[in-house]
């Protein structure tokens, strides 16, 4: 059985660890709240851009634009695809990184010449390099600080690749928050845009488009792609923080249970030690009493 000093050392160690998990819990809770607010603040803007594209397609249904692509006659196995994988820069976030990386690895199982890999997050970069994947580009410091400027930089890079016919499709692999307790990794195509995603749900007023509907699409579509990337970045960031909140809460709860068990063990050992000392004192007193007689 452990002695009192060993038990006390374990208790102190657990208390120190719980201070860290509590601090990480509070920090992640605050980051989660701010990220959700940032996403809510920008959603109306990008929703309006989607409405503009829907309006253009409603009033010019036969418009042809490279942003919508023409994949009908191109077999899947011949399409050059780009995959953007969003992970975290840090661990200690439950199964967040594991789930999205496993999904990404499953969909990338194809000949190297048919895809390009773009990674956001240090965890993802380390994961793919350890497994000898060829990473075409990494975007550092983006996972921990998702912003429109970073999303725009990524979007411009991918659109240039698409416009130069170096890529036929671009997919983004990220984690979507279904509810505070349910998060799932998903794959979404962001290039080319799909006409079906902009089907008009309502009536759009006829408005003049200058200089032409094609020019309007050329201006608005890249911003929409930036919006999709930004939404994926922020939603992944929210899922990361939410997973870390849950993980730290579970660690704190487990620490509390261990503290309770160790406290009970400590009291039992201390009680046994006191009882032993009393027994020794009483036994010694009786021995001295017999000796004096």
Secondary structure, DSSP 8 states (H G I E B T S, - for coil): ---HHHHHHHHHHHHHHHHHHHHHHHHHHHHHHHHHHHHHHHHHHHHHHHHHHHHHHHH-TT---GGG---TTS-GGG--EEEEEE--SS--STTHHHHHHHHHHHHT-S-GGGEEEEEESHHHHHHHHHTT---SEEETT-SSS--HHHHHHHHHHHHHHHHTTS-SEEEEEEEEEEETTEEEEEEEEEES--GGGG--SS-------SS-HHHHHHHHHHHHHHHHHHHHHHHHHHHHHHHHHHHHHHHHHHHHHHHHHHHHHHHHHHHHHHHHHHHHHHHHHHHHHHHH-
